[in-house]
Amino acid sequence: MSTTNATPGARPAGGRPPMAVGRGGPMMGMTGPAAKSKDFKGSLKRLMREVGEERKTLYLVLALISTAVTIGSFGPKILGHATNDIFYGYLGHKLPAGVTKAQAVAGLRARGQGTLADVLQKSDVVPGKGIDFTAISHWIFLALALYAISSLFLWLQQYLMAGVTQKTVFRLRRLAEEKIGRLPLSYFDTTSRGDLLSRITNDVDNISTSMQQGLSQILNAVLTVVSVLAMMIWISPILALVSLIAIPLSMFASVRIAKASQKQFIAQWDWTGKLNGHVEEMHTGHALVKVFGRRKQAIEDFDVLNENLYGSSFNAQFMSGIIQPSTQLISNLIYVGISVLGGYRVATGTMSLGDVQAFIQYSRQFGMPLAQIAGLMNTVQSGVASAERLFELLDAPEEAPDKPDSTPIGRATGAIEFKNVSFRYVEDQPLIEGFNLSVNPGQTIAIVGPTGAGKTTLVNLIMRFYEINGGEITLDGINTRDITRDDLRHQFGMVLQDTWLFTGSMRENIAFGSADPDHQKVEAAAKAANIDHFLRALPQGYDSLLTDDNATVSNGERQLLTIARAFMADPAILILDEATSSVDTRTEVLVQQAMAKLRAGRTSFVIAHRLSTIRDADIILVMDKGSLVEQGNHEQLMEAKGFYYNLYASQFASAIE
């Protein structure tokens, strides 16, 4: 193995990428919410394109709604005929039988009852004939049949619309999950986990609710307005013109209020993500929060976030909530005008009572969809705000795609070489510059140095968790950029300081890294990791379940389980990152023994702060500020009495003191 020194450059504090707003600090990055929607129209159009994937079903839904609304719109007109039959039958019953309608009209005019004469003249009254209940029952049954058919179609479209909504949301969830797999590690370094989870869960659920409640109802409302307006024009163009005044007035009020409330919905979901991030972090570290006496501060931070969420939610709901009362007021004023004008036209005989009754019903039906659309604006705005947040995730920059002509690789021998590698987290802050390193197969390479020296960054670059800015890294002589990430990372096994175990059986956790979860292989891996005796002592043995908080196993046992997982994966190259820093001395011996077995015959990178654990490494790389300052084995570096010597001496001096 050969190395050349690299020139250290400026770096972010700690040698790590800039953290996300809302992570780490006691106030969780409590910046102000977004002032307004970034692109409401664009987000709405994009959401509609996503819904458009189910266009065939949507066409059927549209046809069902159109048919239902058209059929239902004839109801008031039919009931108007029934009203006319009742009214005309009542008038005919009051007139003497045996006279013609013309004679009855002339008699009324002679007695000075000209208004009644005008009504009688333009009606279908038959003097002496009473109410025809048979005809009325026919009209009523016809109306009931039309309303029943209309309701059936509406129920059917609601069923189909539920399918459209859930398929769209299913697709969005899948896109979000697939997107997470394509995001670079740097995205997670700069994004709060709680906010990320909120986008995938809360925001997607809100999109589902908004679509289910809003989309079909808005379609229904729009078609109702069109069909009802057509019926109103058919009955009386003059009264229809009066009703049309409601549309621009309602739209003006709705748009003005909606614009003011939209930014509050954006703020509402922004603060929801921040609050979720805070709760998730405080719950994950609740023990440390209590130990360091930060519970009061955590509650105060929660109160600030909760207060901001309360304020934005209240403003959003209140401002959007006044849309419907405003449009309802306009509708009521129009209703009063139609009632007065309609009564006058009945009195002058220019309209029948049944037509006026039908028109008044239509006017109420005309106003209700407008109020309904206005009332749904808050639901739509909230859903679009959530969609915008989800689309921000889906549009986040991804890892550079693998080359289509990537070189296939089998099991690597483990030869790794850095050639003049440069890397930086921040564009204008160099971290690693001109780094060169050559590792032979089977060697154990220990990487030591102070916090922020670039130790973990180095192994992250090998696995392409970050892309280098210059130079190249090769595996078995092949540029890692010419290997697909899956093929490359399949060569590695990792045992980290922060153990990750999921809810499931012990067996499933050990077999997680293997494509062949054979029971005998799981047991062999557990024995190699010195954890077999512990697993057999459990009530259900290897089938014992791990809980969400892993309370059933200690830190050392969790670490041994992750080592067993690495044995199961059987990697060509092993990375051990502070794997013994959180265990006791006795358990450390077991972990060291297990790791020694695991390293046998494999190229290994061991990152350690505890220098006593890497004395037997073939080569020790001493890093500081992103550059390699020393190399050699333990004896050589101690004899040199340089940077490593001072690190080693300081640890043991502290132990003696």
C-alpha angles and dihedrals in degrees: 000000000000132000138180125209120258129215111248117232137191115289141178114275110280093013091264133119118268109276125237123266105259097036130102103357123099092243093047094229095297099193122158120279124257110288095219144348111290095219115351096170093044093049091048092051091048092050089051089052089055090051088047089071085081093049096137092057090042090056089053090047090050091049092050093048092047092050093045093048093045093050092045092049091067091061099086091044090053092047087050088060089052090050091051091051090052094045095044091045090052092050092045090051090055093051121080117258119244097042126103123240089249091055091048091050092049090050092052092050091049089056091049096254096129097151093054089044090055091051091048094046094056095043136083094242117150110202111240094014115116132203115316101219092179092060091044092052089052091054092047094049090047091052091048091050092050092048091048093051091046091051092048091054091047092051090050093050090048089055092049091045090055087057092049091050097047094045090051092048090045089054092047092050090050091049090050092049092047089046091056089057090055097046118105120244089250090068091061090045090060101036129077111241091220092054091047091051090047091056092051097042114021097032095045091048090050091051088052093051093046094049095045094048099033114034102057093036092052090049089048092048095048093048090046090054091050096047095042091048090053091052091047092052089049091054100039126350090193095056090041089057090054090051092051089066087074093065101064092037092051093044092049093051093044096049094047093050094040092056091053093048098044095075089051091056090051089051091046094058092039091057090043089060092047092049092049090050091052094047092047093050095044092047093048091051099031093129093055091044089059095041093054093043094243096129092102091048091047090052091048090050089049090050091052092050092042091050091051090048091048092050096048092043092049092049092046094049095041096047094045090042094061091060094079096047089049094052090041090056090052090048092051092051090051089047091055091050092050092048093053095044092043092051090051092051091050090050091051092046095241092119134030121242090241091054091051090049091049091046092051089051089049091049090055090047088047093053096043096063090048090052089044092053090048091048091051092053092087090052092048093046092049091049093048090048089054091045089053091054091048092048089052087060093045091049095048113124111271134210112280107269119254116261112266089228095048116162112251114229131194122197108334123228090222103247108150128180133184113205116195091318120188126186139168134177092206120043097235098034113076116207107171118024129180095348118178127184136157121198123188122216115275096016122135110225118193118200117201136168143114123301111289094023091124100256098135091037089061095059091041088059091052091057093042094242081138126026117235119239096218143005124023143269119214133198114201087345095306120117106246089225088064091057123075113250091240092053092045097048091044086070092061135076121191135202110185136190090242104061117212119206125164132213105277141079124316088245092055092049093052093045093048094101097046133079090209109055094184113168094229091051090050091052091046091052091048091051091049089052093048092240100105095093091052094050093048090052092059118098093248096026114210089357093062111125127241115221126225093264094038089234091153093070134049127236092261093048091050089052092051090050090055090049089052087051089054090051089053091051090053094204126193092223126036129206119195112186113188088317095165102037096100101044134086123257095260093049090044089062090054092046092048091050091049092047091048089057090045093051094052110118093358134103104247135193113199119191111195142164091186098077094192089072096061103045091112095053116126092228130011118205114203112203132189128172093350097308135100107246100171141010137184140084124302097268094047093050093047091051090050090058092208134125094320092048091054092048092049094045092048092055095051093040088055090049092051093047 
